């Protein structure tokens, strides 16, 4: 049986162009835009009862005398930071620091000051509460300079283990790049991008049918035009690849134009429209497309996850607490569940692992970036705070859910700038494995 599954996977991957091009690390396609000299506080995570690891990113152009990192208690007492490994990438370096003298349950303030573009001085601030619980594993960065820092992600393995996952990244209007992350090797590998028109917001997912082992779907998304800033052309084309061959999905997507939120069950993908009507459409593994029961309220920005044959939607509407709805795909029924109890937000991310749902990140109404992650237990209909995301990004992260692990990374950070009236938005390149 394993040999059959392996053969089907090889056939499927050869058809959709997923196989790595080379055994070495991915060759990153960069835009070669001249970037300003700057720094970023990438991550803070616990390493022991009294220690934590801090990682900062320095763009290649920044000088060693143009930045300074400090850590202090809430009362202003400075804590020791020991410089560790520096790893060079193109176009940045990552430097690791060991933070000592921290205590469980205590909150600390980290500040990274630097000369932005060798002119203005900026100081970034990050608040960290120390804990010994750490379900996060820092994985290899994917170094790129610009373009779209988000992408789409699917499982690369036939057994849904997530030991390899595939990510497609928009670079520019004529270029995108697909890479595969190998968990065991902790490395990125080249792969062939989908053979369709380059677009932002590409959607990729896997479905399983009664007589079809595994089907890969890709398409939708949108395009922009520099002549019409802020205008989007939403694409409706979608394609499927089966172990025995590929096909266009007809009819093309019949839902309304807009930014799509979606979740999948074994045989179905379900689509809703952010800030659109409550209407929902389902697409079956064998292409049947139909209207399904609408979301019980008007959508804001939605985060989704699936547990078995039930899909969950966290509806984030500005000015109100996010509502959770469960959709029974067998009965075509929505049920209101416990409201999310954390801070009101938008652009939060959802995923599921080991029969539990997770939601967090995003930005508060003040535009402050959030990193808290909450767990939802469908058996008790209760939420509980679990952990903070140790990485850099707050919104538009690449997220993949699996039976035993999840991956989160890339996206954008809403950086807190000391003395500023607002927040800086910067792209992120870090990638993390979540193992609750």
C-alpha positions, 0 to 999 in steps of 0.5 A, a space after each residue: 500500500 505504501 508503494 502505491 501511495 508513493 507511486 501516486 504521489 510521484 505521478 501527481 507531483 510530476 503533473 503539477 510540477 511540485 518536485 524539487 529542481 535540485 537537492 540543494 537549498 532553494 535559489 531565491 528569486 529576488 527583485 533586486 530592489 535597493 532596500 534601505 539599511 534597517 533592522 528588525 527584531 525577528 523573534 523572542 522565545 523561551 529556552 529555559 526557566 531563566 533564559 530566552 533567545 532573541 533573534 534580530 535581522 540586519 539588512 546587509 547595508 547597515 553598519 555595526 555601529 548603527 544599531 543597539 539592542 537592549 532588554 529591561 524589566 518593567 522597572 527599567 533594570 537592564 538585563 544581560 544579552 550575550 551575542 551568539 551566532 550570526 548567519 549570513 543570507 542575501 540580503 540580510 544577516 540573522 544574529 542570535 542573542 541569549 537573554 538571561 535573568 528572566 523569570 517565569 510570569 514576568 514581562 520584559 521590554 526589548 528595544 532595537 534602535 537603529 539608523 534607518 537608511 543611514 539617516 533617521 533613528 528609529 527604535 522598535 519595541 517588543 513586549 515579552 512575557 517569559 514562560 517555560 511552555 514553548 510549542 514553537 520550533 524556529 525553522 529556516 528563513 526563506 531569504 527574499 528582498 521584496 515582492 509579496 511576503 505572503 503566499 499559499 501553502 499545501 501539504 507535499 506528502 501523501 500521508 498529510 504528515 506535513 513533513 514537506 510543505 509547498 509554498 508559492 510566493 508572488 514576486 512581481 507581475 510576471 514572476 512567482 516562485 514555488 519552494 518546498 520546505 523539508 521538515 527533516 532537513 530544515 531546508 527549502 528546495 526549488 519546485 515548479 510554480 503552477 502553470 497559470 497566470 501570475 497572480 496575488 492571493 493564489 489559493 491551493 488546497 487538497 481534497 480526497 474523493 471516494 475513488 480518487 486518492 488525492 486531488 490538488 486544486 489551484 487558482 482564483 486570486 486577483 491581479 492589479 494594475 499600476 495604472 489603476 492603483 487600489 483596483 483588483 481584477 478577481 480571477 475565477 479560473 481554477 484547475 485540478 490535478 488528479 493522480 491520473 491527469 489534470 483538468 480545468 475546473 468548470 464552471 469557473 468559480 461562480 461566487 461573488 468578486 472579492 477576497 476569499 476565505 475558505 476551509 476544506 473538509 475531506 471532499 469539499 472546499 467552501 468559499 466565503 467573501 471577506 466583507 461581502 455577502 454571507 453567501 457560501 459556495 462549495 466545490 466538490 472534489 469532482 467539480 460539482 459546485 453549489 450554493 450552501 447555507 449562508 453564514 448567519 451574519 454579515 462577514 467581516 474579515 474571516 479566519 478559518 480552520 477545519 476539524 474533521 468534517 466541520 468547518 469553523 469561521 471566526 468572523 472579525 468585524 471591527 468594533 465587536 468581539 469576533 464570533 465563532 461559527 461551526 458549519 456541519 458540511 454533512 447537514 449544511 447547518 451553521 451553529 453559533 459557538 462561543 465568542 472569541 474572548 481575546 482582544 478585538 482584532 482583524 486579520 487574525 489567523 486560524 489553524 487546527 492541530 490534534 482536534 483543536 482549533 487555534 486563532 490569534 495574531 492580527 492587528 488591534 483597532 489601534 493598528 498595534 500588532 498582536 501575537 497571542 494564540 488561543 485554543 478552541 476545544 470543540 468538545 467543551 465549546 471553550 477558548 483558552 489562551 495558549 501561547 504567544 507567537 514568537 515570530 515577527 509577523 502579525 497579519 497575512 501569514 502563510 498558515 498550514 494545518 496538519 494532524 500533529 503540527 502546523 506551520 506559520 510564517 512570512 506575512 507582515 509585522 505591524 511594528 511598534 515604534 517608540 515615540 511614533 504616533 503609528 506603526 511601521 508595516 514591514 515584510 517578514 521572512 521567518 518560518 515556524 513549526 507549531 507542536 502543541 
